[in-house]
Amino acid sequence: MPAETAVYTHGHHESVLRSHRWRTAENSAAYLLPRLRAGLALLDVGCGPGTITAELAARVAPGPVTAVDRSAEILDAARAQARRAGVPGVRFLTGDVHALDFPDDSFDVVHAHQVLQHVGDPVAALREMRRVCRPGGLVAVRDADYAAMTWYPQLPGLDAWQELYQRVARAGGGEPDAGRRLLGWAHAAGFTDVTPTADVWCFATGEDRAWWSGLWADRTVDSDFARLAVGGGHATTAALRDVAAAWRAWGAHADGWFAVPHGELCCRA
């Protein structure tokens, strides 16, 4: 099984976790929720700080829930989140989606949110998720599509951000336009019973604009993305500051609107 080769573009800077902690089962896994029921065994791959994990665990309780992430540090935050949510029985482990350390047919549901865009071999990852899913179970994946993100007003600095992000992500081995590719990857991984859907995050109120623009402005200059952009020769520090300023200008605009489309799949194992 191939090892994880892609670089995680975002890292775990506070500006990144500000976004990740906002995610809930409702705003990030609504396509999966009607298929969950009490007693199912669930694996959450790439759980991050665990906000989605904890809510999925509440949906399948008393079913066992396991969550894996590459970062041991972020798993500490996920454990704390599970305790706060009243689901302390979730098992958190470090792991690589290309080589999950579980026997075949271990789970009824295998879920991954915003993971396949960051891995070295998404088809192999899906095959591995299928391997640990019981026959008749579900593999559920959801990823954003950066090229399909759209906003108003059309500030040139945000066009520069979009192009730069795609270059940095691909240089690290990822695929930022994963959302549109999920179905093809699932077919290549051998899934034949697939339900594809799409959903959108929209940031258009004053509060949402301030939050979304602020975290991306900070992420542009302070997170691992900034380090990779400058270290890889994709941008200068000054150029990143200009992009961050564009984010803040968009956030301050009364007519500002930003949409983040996602591809989603429920794949029957």
Number of C-alpha atoms within 10 A of each C-alpha: 10 12 14 19 14 18 19 19 24 19 16 19 14 14 20 19 17 17 13 17 15 12 18 17 18 13 13 20 22 13 21 21 13 9 10 17 15 13 15 19 23 28 29 24 27 24 28 27 25 28 21 25 32 27 19 25 31 17 18 18 18 15 17 17 26 19 27 25 23 18 17 15 13 17 22 14 15 26 23 15 20 24 14 11 14 13 20 14 16 20 13 22 17 18 18 20 29 22 16 18 13 12 10 15 16 16 25 21 28 29 23 23 21 20 23 28 27 24 23 21 21 25 20 21 26 27 22 20 28 26 20 23 26 19 15 13 21 26 30 24 26 28 27 26 20 20 17 15 16 17 18 14 15 12 14 11 18 22 15 15 20 18 12 17 21 17 17 23 23 17 17 19 19 25 23 25 21 24 25 20 17 24 21 11 20 25 15 15 18 13 18 12 14 17 13 16 13 15 19 15 14 16 20 20 15 15 10 16 24 19 16 21 22 20 20 21 23 20 23 27 21 16 19 19 22 24 18 20 23 18 11 14 10 15 16 14 14 11 17 23 16 19 25 24 19 21 25 20 18 26 26 14 15 12 13 19 20 22 16 17 21 24 22 26 22 24 24 19 24
